[in-house]
């Protein structure tokens, strides 16, 4: 390669290219590091925020489903729940199950009521 | 351009490039070797603490039922110098006083200190209340995140859970005994912040993550606990008593299902609670047990073969003189069998049974039943009760201890003794911490049922259950403890309270009932103690109905099958 009669040395051109590539690579690495740092910081902040929200939601959930809260909610809606009397409870023993068998029990069971189905799907 | 000048320019360019390369190399070296010497004045060294919350305390159902947890709240802070320099001290104090409900002069005092750069204005404020403070436009106000221990159910289970002090250390209850597991280890970030206290992430030197505390799962069931607490509230209101407490325990394992005391306190506001309300009476209050204690003498005598259930004793028509003192029964009983002594709760009968055993043997049994020693529950403040060594007994003492006087116990000790009757004579260590797990799932501690002794044989335990079952039958003292469909084996107790200067109170008694159910093969044992009831006195009237109320709900909730099945009529 000549420039007004000067021959540009190929090794030197190669050296320049390598230096340029290294400088660019260095720049790219720096940018990448900075971007990653920013991302890390953002994710750390987000994690801290989510942990905070999670703790507060756990608190609300614990409050909501305490027996006392459930009692109060039932009272608010005028729902009175009592334990069944023993004669209202049907107990199946192992012997009953063996006598009737699963098909027998299914045959003699009432079909579930519509409202119960809905409740289950809800 | 001459060849010479081109060469010179190339040479200069080359030198510049080499210098750049050297600079790049140096920069890389400093980056990798960490010899950063940049000391720009806009940066400040900082060490930010990463908060580590205490572990959660859960009931036996696990993660969904949190009993003690952490809450992130805000500390409202100020830079006093900034506010003073803005001449806004009076304005800030007035505005914030109204909003934060803190006296204005107190706030002004904290703010009016220009030499300081930091002051707390109010601590532990919920976020939704704290954030609007920043909209008042007062310079130098800022919020800091902080974690507080919170008990979402307030006074519920307070004596078991305990509380943590200002430094975040467990100071009572499970919070204290399990502090080493519950306490997390805070982490930190070392680096730099800018003038606005924002972290310069590219200047971060070190980040040590916080280690969250481990979660503690209890054996207590919050539903059974609720049943117990509700029943205690009712008896407190009905009897206007000084206190009431109760324990529900699984007979075969020693797992505590409920432990409730009244009066109670709100652990979120433990600083303002009365000391009296913080006492865990179930383990920390010793009382003379009265007739519930007769079972020890009867069981010991049966186990030694000294008596049989049908062995008869002359109960002296209600008054018997022994060692110069007269011992009375509530009613005038004549000849009673051992079974009837238990059923009718005869003091004279129990005293005579103990005398047959003799002091030494009786004392040995008392020790074997764990009297005078801690049962070993995992809660702080457990009392040993009072049992004098046999060498110090007066001649009369054996007759008094047999009927539950001259001896002091805790409700937990009585529960442990009765549980042994239901567990074929094996005495189990009561416990209420089921397991400790890290958030990652790693198990750090897993409780196992532990036998601490076997004071009586299986046949004696069965005989005792049979005798105690008769107490709740017609004609017994504990009929109000009956549970529909279940046989209950239990014992009533009424003891006059000892006065500090000696003697007994004429008005104050401790009424109690301890029982097992189902009597044939017991699953749970419940002890109810009522201190100084005002409307009635006898354990069968005051404590037995509380037992019945808790037991009736607990057996259904715990799915304990009934012993008697009443058939529905068509």
Interface residues (C-beta under 8 A of the other chain):
Chain A: X3 X4 X5 X6 X12 X16 X19 X22 X23 X26 X33 X34 X37 X38 X40 X41 X51 X52 X55 X56 X58 X59 X61 X62 X63 X65 X66 X67 X68 X83 X84 X85 X86 X87 X88 X91
Chain B: X1 X3 X6 X7 X10 X14 X17 X20 X21 X24 X27 X28 X53 X56 X64 X65 X66 X67 X69 X70 X71 X72 X127 X145 X147 X150 X152 X153 X156 X199 X201 X202 X204 X222 X223 X226 X484 X485 X552 X553 X556 X561 X562 X565 X566 X567 X568 X569
